[in-house]
Amino acid sequence: MRSPPSPSLETFPNPNPGRDYEIRFECPEFTCLCPRTGQPDFATIRIRYIPDRLCVELKSLKTYLWSYRDQGAFHEAVTNRILDDLVAACAPRKISVEGDFYVRGGIHTVVRVTYPDGE
């Protein structure tokens, strides 16, 4: 049975909330649509975070990222939105999201955002 795309993120309790440790996700199959042309944009999304009380559940992260497939979004906007949604879902101590977008028109774009800002 296929899991449908979903814009929601699920969490579970951090098994070691008293310790700072880093969790990394690399999602090399991210797609969204160019809001100007409607053509697909492809990227690797890299997420690094130090959880506080909650951790992100992987299947929900996968279906969350799938939900962007048919949405038009500028690279800067989608990377910032992913960060905002992850912060809202699990309130990590620290997090960074990097959108490494494939070359389009001869330009390779990498967008990196952090929380707290400037970390």
C-alpha positions in Angstrom: 0.0 0.0 0.0 1.4 3.3 -1.1 1.8 6.2 1.4 0.4 9.4 0.0 2.3 12.8 0.2 1.4 14.7 3.4 2.2 18.2 4.5 2.4 17.1 8.2 5.3 16.0 10.3 5.1 13.5 13.1 7.4 13.3 16.1 8.3 10.9 18.9 9.9 11.5 22.3 13.7 11.9 22.3 15.1 8.8 24.0 18.1 10.8 25.4 16.8 14.4 26.0 19.6 15.1 28.5 22.4 14.7 25.9 23.2 16.8 22.9 23.6 14.6 19.8 23.2 15.3 16.1 20.8 13.6 13.8 21.5 13.9 10.0 19.1 13.2 7.1 20.1 13.3 3.4 17.2 13.3 1.0 18.5 13.1 -2.6 15.2 12.7 -4.3 13.5 16.1 -3.5 11.5 17.7 -6.2 9.3 20.8 -6.6 8.2 22.9 -9.5 9.8 26.1 -10.8 7.1 28.7 -10.1 8.0 30.6 -13.4 8.2 27.7 -15.9 6.4 24.8 -14.1 9.4 22.6 -14.9 10.6 20.2 -12.1 13.5 21.3 -9.9 15.5 18.5 -8.3 17.6 18.8 -5.1 19.3 17.0 -2.3 17.9 18.2 1.0 20.3 17.9 4.0 18.9 18.3 7.5 21.1 18.3 10.6 19.6 18.9 14.0 20.1 18.5 17.7 16.8 17.4 19.2 15.4 18.7 22.4 12.3 16.8 23.7 11.1 15.5 20.3 12.6 13.8 17.2 11.2 13.8 13.7 9.7 10.5 12.6 11.3 9.4 9.3 8.3 8.1 7.3 6.4 11.4 8.0 9.5 13.3 6.9 9.5 11.3 3.6 5.8 11.9 2.9 6.2 15.6 3.9 9.0 16.1 1.4 7.0 14.3 -1.2 4.2 16.9 -0.7 6.3 19.5 -2.5 6.4 17.5 -5.8 3.5 19.4 -7.4 4.1 22.8 -5.7 5.7 25.8 -7.3 8.5 27.2 -5.1 11.6 29.2 -5.3 14.6 27.5 -3.9 15.1 30.1 -1.2 11.4 29.9 -0.1 11.1 26.1 0.0 14.3 25.7 2.0 13.2 28.3 4.6 9.7 26.7 4.8 11.2 23.2 5.4 13.2 24.7 8.3 10.2 26.6 9.7 8.0 23.5 9.6 10.7 21.3 11.3 11.1 23.9 14.0 7.4 24.1 14.6 7.0 20.3 14.7 9.9 19.4 17.0 11.4 22.6 18.5 15.0 21.4 18.2 17.9 22.9 20.1 19.6 23.6 16.8 18.9 22.8 13.2 20.2 23.5 9.7 18.5 22.7 6.4 20.4 22.8 3.1 18.8 22.7 -0.3 21.4 21.6 -2.9 19.6 22.2 -6.2 20.8 20.6 -9.4 22.1 22.8 -12.2 19.4 24.7 -14.2 20.4 27.1 -16.9 24.0 26.7 -16.0 23.5 27.8 -12.3 24.0 25.5 -9.3 22.1 26.8 -6.3 22.7 25.9 -2.6 20.5 27.5 0.1 21.4 26.9 3.8 19.2 28.1 6.6 19.7 27.7 10.4 17.9 27.9 13.7 18.6 29.7 15.9 19.4 32.3 13.2 23.1 32.6 12.5 24.2 29.4 14.1 
